[in-house]
Each structure stands twice: as C-alpha cells, then as structure tokens.
C-alpha cells in the first residue's frame, strides 16, 4: 500500500470511530450521512459552501474542528489526502495530465 492510501484508510477509520459507525463495512449511505454532517458543520461554522460542495480549505477546517484527522497526520499528509480525493484513480490522473479534466477544488456528495 502506498503512504497516501494508508492516510486515506486512517482518515476513514478515524471518521468511523469518532462518528460511532459500527465496525461493519461502511456503506454509501453511511458516507452520505457523514457528508451531510460535514455540510451541516460548514454552515454552523460560517464556512463558504454552495449547499452541495465544500471547498478543500473548508473541508480541512471542518475535519480539524471535529477532530476527525488522525493525530499522526502532518499538514503535508492532510494536503495529500485532500488531493487524493480529487484523483482517486490512474484514469483520473491521466485525464488531469492530458488536461481533459480540471483539478478539483471542492468536494461534493457525488463525484462528477
């Protein structure tokens, strides 16, 4: 496993622990509920968002305020995790390199 994959896995584990998702396999519905919670917190914190997307900076702040970042992650690790969310596969990376898709700056409930 790559270092970034491990960081993504650790973030998911931290979310599962802190939001008290049971140890079963996380479902799309679970993740939908997590994202709804993040949006709600963004609104409560007065962070910029358009109702369906969170800018990366806001997502990072929300994860920090909810103490969802694994404690061992450095700011550089966190930045890599946010980038990896936008480039989840080799195909996505190829599309970026070929300029067929712009690099994302916000996350949404459903990937575009």
N, C-alpha and C positions, 0 to 999 in steps of 0.2 A: 504494500500500500504506500501511496505517496504521503508526504507530510501534510499536504493540503487536504487529502481525503481523510486523514486522521483528525485534522482540525474540524472538518465538517461533521464527522462522526461524533466527536466530543461535544460540539455545539448541540447536535440533536439529542445526545444523552443528557446534557445539562437542561435543555428545554423539557425533556421528558421528566426529569427529576423535579425541577422547580415548579412545573405546572401540573405535577402529580398525574401524568399519564401513566397508566399501568404498564407493566413490563411486556405486554403483548406487542405484536408488530404494530407500528404506527400506521394508521390508515390515512388516505387522502382527506377524509372527514376530520380526523384529528388535526392535521396540518391546516385545514381550512379554519378550524376553530382557533388555532394558535395565531394565524394571520389576522383574524377578526379581533383577537385580543390585542395584537400589536397596533392595529389601526385605532382601536379604542384608546389605547395608551398614548398614541401620537396626538389624538385630538385633545385628550386631557392635559398633555404637556404643551399644547400650543405649537406643535411642530408642523412644518409645511407638509402638506399632502393633498391630493386631489380627491380623496374619498376611496380610491381603489388602488393607488400606488403609494409607496413610501420611497422617498429619495434615500440613497445609500447612507448619507450622513445621518438622516433621521432614524433609519433602522439601527445603525450602530449606537446611537444615543439611547434608543428605547431598550435595546438588548443590555446596554450598560445600566440603565436605571432600574430595570427589572432583575438585574444581577444574573442574566442568562449566559453571559460569556463565561466559558470555563476560566477559572482563575489563572491557569498556567499560560494562557494565550497573551502574547505581547501585542502591542498596537499593530506591528507589521503582520503578525499572524491574522489578526482580525480583518485587516485590509485585504489580505489574500482570500479569506473566507468570503467576504462580500464580492470580490471579483469572481471567485469560483461559482458563485450563484448565477452570475451572468454568462459564464462559459462552462456549462455542465458536461460538455462532450467534445470529442475531437471534431465532429462535424460543426459544432458551434464555433470552435476556434478557427477552423478553415474558413467559415463564412466571414468571420471578422477579418482575417488576414486578406481574404480576397475582396474585402470591402463590400460584400453583398448584404451585410447586416451591421448596423452601428452598434458600438458597445453601449450597453445599458447603463443608466444612471439611477434607476429606481427599480424596486421590486413590486410585483403585483401578485395577487392571489393565483393567477394562472399565467403561465409562461406564454409569451406572444410568439 
